[in-house]
Amino acid sequence: MLSYLHSIIIFLVSSFKFISVLKEKFILKFSSMGKTGLSPLDPSSFSRPELAKVTNISINLNVNFDRKVLSGNAQLTVEKVDQSVEEVILDSIKLNISSIYDVDTKEKLKFDLSELVPEYGSKLTIQLPKEDKNNYKIGIDYETDPEATGLQWLSPKATAGKKHPYLFSQFQPTHARSVIPCQDTPGVKAPYTATISAPQEFTVLMSAIRDDTKELHNGKLSHFVQKVPMPSYLIALAVGVLDSRQIGPRSHVWCEKEIIEECAFEFANTEHQLKTAEELCGPYVWGIYDLLVLPPSFPYGGMENPCLTFVTPTLLAGDRSLANVIAHEIAHSWTGNLVTNRNFEHFWLNEGFTVFIERKIKGRLESSQSQDFDAFTELSQLNETINLMGKNNPLTQLIVDLKGVHPDDAFSIVPYEKGQTFLRYLETAVGGPSEMEPFLRYYFDTYKFQSIDTDKFKDCFLQYFNNKAIAIKDIDWQKWLYSPGMPPVIPDYDKSLALFCDELIDKFSNWNNEGPLPITLEDKSQLSTFQVIYILQKLCEKPSQQITKLQALNNIFDFDNVKNPEIKFRWFRICLKAHWEDKIDPVFNWINVIGRMKFVRPLYRDLYSWEHTKARAIENFKANRQNMMHVSAYTLAKDLHLDE
């Protein structure tokens, strides 16, 4: 009897397990995440590369500045992963699709475009050709929308030359789908080629090698090849009347001719940074490393598009003091471009590693004290961000849950600084740079050309350092990866460069406005640019200052006329906090020229929080919204509590 019952129990358990496995596979293959149809593998994408994936992209597009559209076609090589599937699923946002067909046979293919999900776009489902094979070449004829979220169309007045329009793209995190029907997830990496038709006087640049240009009677064709597989968010396009200067054996800087000499000077040390990165990370696989300095509306400090880093003109400080941003983008050649986060829930794998490598480059080219000072000072910004977001906000974890949260809404400094702090902690645990840096090269070589999640990194780390079991046994992975708020451990950074700054801050804070300012021109002469930035950042964090004290400080440092935007930004914040009315117009004048979100968003928030400037901030945003890139306008609207 017991044996019989035992047999029944085993049968039921086995059947339950079998049904559960079938159910799991069925859900993975055919269900969607809620009503949106977003992928269970990437909550920011409709695509299902685990069933059928894109392995190659070829685009042929015409640039129309008058209508603000790109028109032409994309040809996608699609590979069946699951032999039973009969369709491929792509991402798209407001693409005007006229035809989809088998490139080889010209057979028209049935397709379905789902209803638009705000910010995510529409799921594009294409029936594969009936011919039974593993690979298909699918052609899609289409045109972009004039308001494509991944493109910025600039009028001549928004450029340095004031004569010609300008176009540039920004696809990270999920805006490639507004320009190319694709599997817009970092989990899919593919090489690409492109042929772009543009007016005669324009230069076309892409995140690829330009291997041919043909003159036409009414324009020219530029052809590009990118042989290294990469995610769709790294496809990049810029079209403008541009000039260039060679700044190294494998680097040119591109920009409008009005600022070419300034740019060539500012980024002259690019090759030194690139060589140092290779010493740390291994061979550079992308061939060329060019820079494109964009017009001011570009929303980021830089964007690591392979072969062509996009750079904000706010780096043009005149003294190369902000060129460390280039070291950051160079580091991305390995951390993000070569080894990529599987989806944006693991974004820290891209950005935390990049900041970690960037600071190592800085340490080698300058000093270990400078490297540590940079890390230490950024803790203040991290703390401010976490307090703003909320100390218990799950988006301040290293690994976040993006189900129902758009990556643009999750974007912050947290994966950058909290991520690098974790890596610095791990480095200390295993014995320092001499142990960690060989691991980095091993890690990049092991996962090159792949997209991975944090578990892969963790497994690689533990396997590599298995001979250091005692040293790493106390690492609380769960707490580091899944606890919100500030990092659980702050490394013991070298703070020697901060000591003199702290003394000056104390002198200023304790000064009662009687007698001369206790900070002198001689004190100023001993400060580096980054020490001045540190002092201003600390003053930003203190209660509002008396305007008369700020006037005295300005007499010494001449902040009103400073060119460095990192200094100008913090000075403006201090002035707004003090409710210094004379500074209101200069703040608005500045944020109406620059588009870098690092500066614009906090200043708009400061203006909004001051009742005297709140209404003006809203009206100013509305008046200038059309000149902003989508991600800037989208996030600022939320900061100002519009679009709610």
PEVEN-V882764 format. One record per pair of residues at least 12 apart in sequence whose C-alpha atoms are under 7 Angstrom apart, sorted by sequence separation. I is the first residue (numbers start at 0). J is the second residue. D is the distance in Angstrom with one decimal. If there is no record, write none. Layout:
# PEVEN-V882764
<<I;J;D> <I;J;D>>
This chain:
# PEVEN-V882764
<<27;39;6.9> <59;71;5.6> <60;72;6.4> <111;123;5.8> <112;124;6.5> <153;165;5.0> <210;222;6.0> <241;253;6.4> <242;254;5.6> <299;311;6.6> <358;370;5.4> <558;570;6.9> <59;72;5.4> <111;124;5.1> <152;165;6.0> <153;166;6.2> <209;222;5.7> <210;223;5.8> <241;254;5.3> <242;255;5.7> <603;616;6.6> <58;72;5.9> <59;73;6.3> <110;124;5.5> <111;125;6.6> <152;166;4.8> <209;223;4.3> <210;224;7.0> <241;255;4.6> <242;256;5.2> <297;311;6.1> <335;349;4.5> <58;73;4.3> <110;125;4.3> <151;166;5.7> <152;167;7.0> <208;223;5.3> <209;224;6.5> <240;255;6.5> <241;256;6.2> <334;349;5.3> <394;409;6.3> <503;518;6.6> <571;586;6.6> <57;73;5.7> <58;74;6.3> <109;125;6.1> <110;126;6.0> <151;167;5.5> <207;223;5.8> <208;224;5.3> <243;259;6.9> <291;307;6.5> <293;309;6.7> <295;311;6.4> <57;74;5.0> <108;125;6.9> <109;126;5.5> <150;167;5.9> <151;168;6.1> <207;224;5.5> <208;225;6.2> <242;259;6.8> <246;263;6.5> <289;306;5.7> <290;307;5.4> <291;308;6.1> <292;309;6.2> <293;310;6.0> <295;312;5.9> <397;414;5.9> <56;74;6.0> <57;75;6.5> <108;126;6.1> <150;168;4.4> <199;217;6.6> <203;221;6.7> <207;225;4.6> <288;306;4.7> <289;307;4.7> <290;308;4.8> <291;309;5.0> <292;310;4.7> <293;311;5.8> <294;312;6.7> <334;352;6.0> <395;413;6.0> <56;75;4.9> <149;168;5.5> <150;169;6.3> <198;217;6.7> <199;218;4.0> <244;263;6.4> <287;306;5.3> <288;307;6.1> <289;308;6.3> <290;309;6.1> <291;310;5.9> <292;311;5.9> <293;312;6.4> <334;353;5.6> <55;75;5.8> <56;76;6.6> <108;128;6.9> <149;169;5.1> <198;218;4.3> <199;219;5.5> <285;305;6.7> <290;310;6.8> <292;312;5.9> <308;328;6.9> <55;76;5.0> <149;170;5.1> <197;218;5.7> <198;219;6.3> <246;267;5.6> <285;306;6.2> <397;418;6.7> <53;75;6.3> <54;76;5.6> <197;219;5.8> <331;353;5.8> <617;639;6.8> <53;76;5.6> <54;77;5.9> <196;219;5.8> <197;220;6.7> <247;270;5.7> <330;353;5.5> <53;77;4.5> <54;78;6.7> <196;220;4.6> <52;77;5.5> <53;78;6.3> <149;174;4.8> <195;220;5.6> <196;221;6.6> <303;328;5.0> <51;77;6.6> <52;78;5.4> <148;174;6.1> <149;175;6.1> <194;220;6.5> <195;221;5.3> <302;328;6.7> <327;353;6.1> <330;356;6.0> <51;78;5.6> <52;79;6.6> <93;120;6.9> <101;128;6.8> <194;221;5.5> <195;222;6.6> <301;328;6.6> <305;332;6.9> <327;354;6.3> <330;357;6.0> <51;79;4.5> <52;80;7.0> <92;120;4.2> <149;177;5.9> <194;222;4.4> <206;234;5.9> <303;331;6.1> <50;79;6.5> <51;80;5.1> <91;120;5.6> <92;121;5.9> <148;177;6.1> <149;178;6.7> <193;222;5.7> <194;223;6.4> <206;235;5.2> <50;80;5.0> <51;81;6.7> <91;121;5.4> <147;177;5.3> <193;223;5.1> <205;235;5.2> <327;357;4.8> <500;530;6.6> <504;534;6.5> <539;569;6.9> <568;598;6.2> <572;602;6.6> <575;605;6.9> <49;80;6.2> <50;81;4.9> <90;121;6.3> <91;122;6.5> <147;178;6.8> <192;223;5.5> <193;224;6.7> <205;236;4.6> <326;357;5.3> <381;412;6.4> <546;577;6.4> <90;122;5.4> <91;123;6.6> <192;224;4.5> <204;236;5.9> <205;237;6.4> <381;413;6.4> <545;577;6.6> <607;639;6.7> <89;122;6.1> <90;123;5.9> <103;136;7.0> <191;224;6.3> <192;225;6.1> <204;237;5.2> <532;565;6.8> <536;569;6.3> <539;572;6.7> <543;576;5.5> <544;577;5.6> <546;579;6.5> <594;627;6.8> <50;84;6.7> <88;122;6.8> <89;123;5.0> <102;136;5.5> <143;177;6.9> <191;225;5.3> <203;237;5.9> <204;238;6.5> <326;360;6.8> <500;534;6.1> <532;566;5.6> <535;569;5.9> <539;573;5.4> <543;577;4.9> <604;638;6.4> <88;123;5.7> <89;124;6.4> <101;136;6.1> <102;137;5.5> <143;178;5.8> <190;225;5.6> <191;226;6.7> <203;238;4.6> <381;416;6.6> <516;551;6.7> <520;555;6.2> <535;570;6.6> <596;631;6.4> <600;635;6.3> <51;87;5.6> <88;124;4.6> <101;137;4.9> <102;138;5.5> <190;226;5.1> <202;238;5.7> <203;239;6.9> <512;548;6.4> <519;555;7.0> <87;124;5.9> <88;125;6.4> <100;137;5.8> <101;138;6.1> <190;227;5.4> <201;238;6.3> <202;239;5.5> <250;287;6.1> <252;289;5.8> <253;290;6.0> <254;291;5.8> <86;124;6.6> <87;125;5.4> <100;138;5.2> <190;228;4.2> <201;239;5.1> <202;240;5.8> <249;287;5.0> <250;288;5.0> <251;289;4.9> <252;290;4.6> <253;291;4.6> <254;292;5.1> <429;467;7.0> <86;125;5.4> <87;126;6.7> <99;138;5.6> <100;139;6.7> <189;228;4.1> <190;229;6.2> <201;240;4.7> <202;241;6.0> <249;288;6.0> <250;289;4.7> <251;290;6.3> <252;291;5.8> <253;292;6.2> <254;293;6.6> <86;126;4.3> <87;127;6.8> <99;139;4.5> <188;228;5.1> <189;229;5.2> <200;240;6.4> <47;88;5.9> <85;126;6.0> <86;127;5.0> <98;139;5.9> <99;140;6.4> <188;229;4.2> <189;230;6.5> <429;470;6.2> <46;88;4.9> <85;127;5.5> <98;140;5.2> <188;230;4.3> <428;470;6.0> <429;471;6.8> <45;88;7.0> <46;89;4.9> <97;140;5.6> <187;230;5.7> <428;471;6.2> <45;89;6.5> <46;90;6.1> <96;140;6.0> <97;141;5.5> <45;90;5.8> <96;141;4.2> <185;230;4.9> <44;90;6.6> <95;141;5.4> <96;142;6.6> <184;230;6.9> <185;231;6.9> <94;141;6.6> <95;142;5.1> <184;231;7.0> <94;142;6.0> <95;143;6.2> <183;231;5.7> <94;143;5.0> <94;144;6.1> <265;315;6.4> <347;397;6.1> <93;144;6.0> <265;317;6.5> <262;315;6.9> <265;318;6.9> <345;398;5.5> <79;133;5.2> <265;319;5.0> <272;326;5.9> <276;330;6.5> <344;398;5.7> <78;133;5.6> <79;134;6.4> <344;399;5.0> <78;134;4.5> <175;231;6.2> <266;322;6.5> <273;329;6.4> <344;400;6.0> <77;134;5.5> <78;135;6.6> <175;232;5.7> <265;322;7.0> <344;401;6.1> <76;134;6.8> <77;135;5.1> <76;135;5.6> <77;136;6.2> <173;232;6.6> <76;136;4.5> <172;232;6.1> <75;136;5.6> <76;137;6.4> <171;232;4.8> <354;415;6.2> <74;136;6.6> <75;137;5.2> <170;232;4.8> <74;137;5.5> <75;138;6.5> <170;233;6.9> <343;406;6.7> <351;414;5.7> <74;138;4.4> <350;414;6.1> <351;415;4.4> <355;419;5.0> <73;138;5.8> <74;139;6.3> <350;415;4.8> <351;416;6.3> <354;419;5.9> <72;138;6.8> <73;139;5.3> <169;235;6.9> <352;418;7.0> <424;490;6.2> <72;139;5.3> <73;140;6.7> <168;235;5.8> <347;414;4.4> <351;418;3.9> <352;419;6.1> <72;140;4.3> <168;236;5.5> <346;414;6.5> <347;415;6.4> <351;419;4.4> <71;140;5.8> <72;141;5.8> <167;236;5.7> <168;237;6.5> <235;304;6.4> <417;486;6.0> <71;141;5.8> <167;237;4.2> <234;304;6.8> <70;141;6.0> <71;142;6.4> <166;237;5.5> <167;238;6.3> <233;304;5.1> <347;418;5.6> <70;142;4.2> <166;238;5.0> <233;305;6.9> <69;142;5.8> <70;143;6.4> <165;238;5.9> <166;239;6.5> <68;142;6.7> <69;143;5.4> <165;239;4.8> <68;143;5.4> <164;239;6.9> <43;119;7.0> <68;144;6.1> <45;122;5.6> <68;145;5.3> <163;240;7.0> <67;145;5.0> <66;145;6.9> <35;116;6.8> <398;480;5.6> <94;177;6.6> <397;480;4.9> <398;481;6.1> <92;176;5.6> <93;177;6.5> <276;360;6.4> <396;480;6.2> <397;481;6.3> <67;152;6.6> <91;176;4.4> <92;177;4.5> <275;360;6.1> <396;481;5.3> <90;176;5.5> <91;177;5.8> <396;482;5.5> <396;483;4.5> <272;360;6.7> <395;483;4.9> <396;484;6.9> <91;180;5.2> <395;484;5.7> <90;180;5.9> <393;483;5.5> <89;180;6.3> <90;181;5.5> <392;483;6.1> <89;181;5.1> <90;182;5.6> <391;483;5.4> <89;182;4.9> <90;183;5.9> <390;483;6.4> <391;484;6.1> <390;484;4.6> <160;255;7.0> <159;255;6.7> <160;257;6.6> <159;257;6.5> <206;304;5.4> <207;305;6.7> <206;305;5.0> <207;306;5.7> <385;484;6.1> <206;306;5.2> <206;307;5.2> <205;307;6.7> <382;485;6.7> <338;443;6.4> <229;336;6.6> <345;452;6.1> <338;446;5.9> <345;453;6.5> <338;447;5.1> <341;450;4.6> <333;443;6.7> <337;447;5.2> <338;448;5.9> <339;449;6.4> <340;450;5.4> <341;451;4.7> <337;448;5.2> <338;449;5.6> <339;450;4.5> <340;451;5.3> <341;452;5.4> <338;450;6.0> <339;451;6.2> <340;452;5.9> <375;492;6.5> <371;492;5.4> <372;493;6.8> <371;493;5.6> <372;494;6.2> <372;496;6.4> <368;493;6.0> <368;496;7.0> <53;182;6.9> <56;189;6.9> <55;189;5.1> <56;190;6.5> <57;191;5.5> <58;192;6.5> <59;193;5.7> <60;194;6.5> <61;195;5.8> <62;196;6.1> <54;189;5.1> <55;190;5.5> <56;191;4.6> <57;192;4.8> <58;193;4.7> <59;194;4.7> <60;195;5.1> <61;196;4.6> <62;197;5.3> <46;182;5.3> <55;191;5.8> <56;192;6.5> <57;193;5.6> <58;194;6.4> <59;195;5.9> <60;196;6.3> <61;197;6.3> <158;294;6.0> <44;183;6.2> <44;184;6.0> <41;184;7.0> <185;339;6.8> <185;340;6.5> <186;341;4.5> <185;341;5.5> <186;342;6.1> <185;342;5.6> <279;436;6.5> <376;533;6.3> <184;342;6.6> <280;439;6.5> <281;440;5.9> <280;440;4.9> <279;440;7.0> <320;528;6.9> <228;448;6.3> <172;406;6.6> <316;562;5.8> <316;563;4.7> <313;564;6.1> <186;450;5.4> <185;450;6.8> <300;595;6.6> <298;594;5.0> <299;595;5.1> <295;592;6.5> <296;593;5.6> <297;594;5.6> <298;595;4.0> <299;596;6.3> <295;593;4.8> <296;594;4.0> <297;595;6.1> <298;596;5.3> <295;594;5.7> <296;595;6.8> <41;342;5.8> <298;628;7.0> <296;627;6.2> <296;628;7.0> <298;631;6.3> <42;401;6.1> <42;402;5.4> <43;405;6.7> <151;628;5.8> <148;629;5.4>>
